[in-house]
Amino acid sequence: MIKIALSLCILCLAFAFKAQTYNFGLNSFAFLNTIYSSRSAGLGSNLITISDNDIGLSVENPSLLSSQHVRSLQINQAILPSGVQVGMLCYAFKSKHGIFSPVIRFQNYGRFDGTDELGNATNSFSAIEYSLGMNYSRAVGKTIKIGAGINLIGSHMDVYSSLGVHGTMGATYSHPKQDLAASFIVKNIGFQLVPYENTDRAPLPVEVQSGISYKLNHAPFRISLLGHHLNHWKILYNDPNLQPTIDALSGDTIPVDRPGFGKNLASHFSYSLELLASDKLEFRTGFNYFRREQMKLLDRPGLSGFSFGIGIQLKKIKIDYGILVISAAGSNHYLGISTNFDNWKKKRF
């Protein structure tokens, strides 16, 4: 069984490297890489390694689906500084073939006032993108689970529309004795079925991720490390228009500062920490170096790239809140509510 899981991971990796190139700004359906889980938002990046009672984590990594997610429902809503709404809804049920989870994700960009080339008002229009799909998982041994998901993608911008399909494959290893887990996923494998009007089909943002999480044996801390965009080495933006400058005093040429090996390596990792204060209270924080380098204001970097969150377990409902600090210009706020319908059953005496 372990050989089967490893073979699947190798196959996914090979396909991802052969698949469409990830060109920032040139890929279709870039919204697929948005964070939708409130818990993940508080940790700075998608948490793809933990299989506990949080069904929302399985949206990004289907292999995290487990029996404790059956009849669980989670709703997440985020408000971005510009008023853009980001949402996610997921549920899980069990069949004789494994565990299935229908998933809905969307981004609503709101309404816009249209103008012609002279600035005269024309008509107002809306813009929305969504993904509708199903995730599946199955154990292939005592320590390894595999999962996959298939989704239909839609994008509607005024009179322009596009449709596509994408899938995710992943595997998770859980240590039999320690609170240690490692995962590997390939996401956004697919293609554009119907391109926008008068455009060619654009590639999807295929991405390979791998992560590891470990909870200390004698302390209430869980540490997680995520490696992202592993199928591309240079992911930091380089402005092609920048030119060397001349020092006014010495006359020396000042070359353009380009990311070196260290920065390129650091841009592939994000870090997160959970404080499990009790069974009903969790505190979270994370740091994403790539987001900080891409989004910070040069003169006011502040907490760009950092994130914070909290989880509160009530009697039958869990509430998660996360704040993702983008830059001094604003932050993304996430709120998630989840419950398991089995908790609402009346006990019989």
Secondary structure, DSSP 4 states (H G I P E B T S, - for coil): -HHHHHHHHHHHHHHHHHS----TTTSS-GGGGS---HHHHHHTS---S--SS-GGGGGT-GGG--GGGTTEEEEEEEE-TTS-EEEEEEE-EEETTEEEEEEEEEEEEEEEEEE-TTS-EEEEEEEEEEEEEEEEEEESSSSEEEEEEEEEEEEEETTEEEEEEEEEEEEEEE-SSSSEEEEEEEEEEEEEEEPPTT-PPPPP--EEEEEEEEE-TTSSEEEEEEE--TT-S--S---TT---EE-TTT--EE------HHHHHHTTEEEEEEEEEETTEEEEEEEEHHHHHHH-BTTB-TTTTEEEEEEEE-SSEEEEEEEEEEETTEEEEEEEEEEEGGGGSPPP-
